[in-house]
């Protein structure tokens, strides 16, 4: 793809990716390798995360249409080589942003329970990011997590565990 043309966006606007059961199969190993490379790159270019994760859903049975979308992401990256995040070791680092797009894995019986489950997921992700930052030599242990649901905050502050929590 060294001689490919560039594009302005990583995905087409309103693109609908489907399993494409009738489409032509593509090399699964190559597809997974390309997705893996892009996932690694999302640490510096988080704005491609949505497109990459959408393509990653089809790793079990990738079709040629899925490969074309992945190649479009590479074409976009070729046209924007200077975009990305720069982590300087000497500067004070106070910004931590996390974004996740995921299908719901559990059913909640209340809004408070749903918010609490999401908050616990955030905590796990913050711990993972803190450990990643330690690999870069950055100690970032006082990370605030903002929750606006008062019921979830009450559950978090309650040290007594009972059947309702």
N, C-alpha and C positions, 0 to 999 in steps of 0.2 A: 504493500500500500504506500510505498515511498513516493510514487508518482501520481497518487490519487488527487482529485480535486477536493477542495475544502467546502464545508457547509457552515452556516451561521448558528445553527442550533443542534444540540445533541440528538433530538428526536423531532419528528414532524409534529406540528400542533394537532391535537385531537387524534393522535394515532391510536388505533385500537389493536393491541396485540392479543391474538387468540392462539389456542393450541395448534390450529391449522393442520388437522388430522389428515387431510388429503394432499398436503404439501410435500415437496421433495425433501428427503432426509439429508442432513449434513453431518460432517464428522463431529461426533460428540466430544472427542478428546480436544480437538482444536477449539470448539465452541467454549468448553469449560476453561481452557487455558486463557482464552481471550477475556472471559468474564473474570477470572481470577486476577489477571493483570489490571483490569479496570477497577476491581474492588480495592486492590492495593493503592491505586491512584486516587481513590476517593478521600484518602487522608489529607491530600493536598488540594483536591478539587471537589469539595463536598457538593457543589451544585450539579454534578453529574450523577449523584446518588440515586435519584428517582429513576432515571433512564436505565442505569446499570442494574438496579434491583428488579425492575420490570423485566429486563432480558434474562436475569438469573432464574426467574420462575420456570423457564423452559429448558433447563439444562438436562432434564431427564430424556427428552425426545426433541432435540432442536431440529427445526426445519430451515430451509433456505431463506424463508421470509424473516425468521428470527436472526439469522446470520447477517442479513442485509442491515437490520437495525443496529446490531453491534458494530458493524463496519462503519455505519454512519457516525456512531459515537467517536470512533477513531479518526474519521475524517474531520469531525468538529475539533477534536484535540489538536490535530495537525494545524488547523487554521488559527488556533489560539494558544500558541506555545508559552506565552508569557503570563497567562492568567493562572491564578492559584494563590494559595496561602503561603506566607513566608514565616517560618518560626525561627526567630533570632534567639540564640542562646543568651546573649548579653542583655536583652531588653526585658523589662518587667512584663510578665504575661498574665493578664487578668481576664481575658475573654475565653469563654468555653461555651460553644453552642452545639447542641445535639438535636438531630431531627431523625424521626423514625416513621416509616410507613410500613404497617404490618397488618395482616388479617387478624381479627380477634381470635384468641385461642381459648378463651373461657367465657362462660356466661355468668353475669352478675345479677343478683336479685335486687340490688339497689344502686342508686347513683353513687352513694358514698363508697360502697364496695368497689365499684368500677374505678373510681378516682383513686382509691387506696391501692388497687392492683397496679394501676398505671404509675403511681408514685413509687411503688416498690421496684417496678421495672426501671424507672429512671435512676433509682439508687444503684441498681446493679450496673447500669450503663455508666454512671459517673465513676464507680469504682474501677471499671474496665478502662475508661479514658484516663483516670489518674495513673494507673499502672503503665499505660502507653506513654504518658508524658514523662514518667520516671525513666523510661528507656531513652528519651531525648535529653535527660539530665535536668528536667524541670519538675520541681516539687510543687504540686498544686493540690494540697490536701483539704483546704477550706473551701469547698465548692457549695454554693447555695443552690437549693432546689426550691423553686417557687410553686406553691400549690394554692389555688384560690377556693377550694371546696372546704368549707368549715367542718363538715362532718368527717372528711378524710383527715383533716388536721387533728380533730378530736380523737379519732382512732389512733393516730400516730402518737399523740401525747399521752394516751391511756396506757399505763404500765400494767394494768390488770387485764389479763387475757381471759375471755369467757366464750361461750358458744356463739355469741353474736359477732365476734371479731375473729 
